[in-house]
Amino acid sequence: MSSCDRIANKFYQRRYKFYSKFWKRKLKNHSPKIKPNLDLVFEDDFDEVSWSRKSADTWRKWGIGEHWGPFHPANARYWWTEPILNNDSTVSCQTKIEPKTFYRKEEGGYWYSPPVNFDPVEEITIQHSCGGLSSAHKNPDGESIFKQQYGRWECRCRVPADKGVRSAYWMWGSDWPPEIDVFEIDGRSEHSDQKINLHYNRHEDGSHDSIGSTLGAQRRDGEWQEYVLQWSPGKIEMYTDGIKIFRCTTKDIVKWYDDPIAKMWVLLYQAVIDDTIKEPDENGIISSFDIDYVRVYKNKE
């Protein structure tokens, strides 16, 4: 990252810390839905169930978890499940102790259901379930539910701090990298900072370049906060509670995000990243990542 961006981000970090400590009324946990010069092109206020595993359900705004399988093969600590729709028009992506066995064909992925017409070559039991939503899943026409390059991407949510669990709001696309992590917030002891990551420039050996920043924006326990990506040609910016906290204008980095193929999906999830220590409640719930709305805009034409 360029020295100008590093200096700017240090300033943004200190300014946010000042506001959060001495001038909290400066912080805002939401922004108006209607915005001059912007068209709202994707939204979910979670007034009703808007997700499904079935691609034939053309009404859906989300698929469950990642589009390529029921769990991450490199981290078989959790499997993807549906979020919970709450009575106050919010959803909760929850982490539960909910063991489930998956079955794999000889040349195929894992199945949620027990085999009927084939003998599995592998069975695996995963102990936790995690709620997750993604717009990467396919519609009947074979296109992703939603993807876009540039624009304003908003999420109002309430993030927990439960050890071993990660909550995340991020974007990536069919050509990876690049990837934009607006936040990854881990429940690691007292860790509460918003971690931003930009992943880009895949190498022949499969590795890639990254920049990351643990910023002054703090998760405020029990409070709603709005997290925003403002993505435009030549510039990536982040806002938390209405305050700018990050920018990247470094040409060697943003060129990967200006490539015409860099259209991205939006994802929200919890994930088990380490040993969990919190005792589950009577329903087996360890952690809950609550979401009020998701909105994506583009400039008016």
Secondary structure, DSSP 8 states (H G I E B T S, - for coil): --HHHHHHHHHHHHHHHHHHHH-GGG--S---S--TTEEEEEEE--SS--B-S-TT-TT-SBEES-TT-SS-TT-TTEEEE--EE-TTS-EEEEEEEEEEEEEE-TTS-EESS--SSS--SEEEEEEEEEEEEES-SB-TTSSBS--BSSEEEEEEEE----BTEEEEEEEE-SS-S-EEEEEEEEB-TT--EEEEEEEEEE-TTS-EEEEEEEEEEE--TT--EEEEEEEETTEEEEEETTEEEEEE--HHHHHHHHSTT--BEEEEEEEE-S---S---TT-EEEEEEEEEEEEEEE--
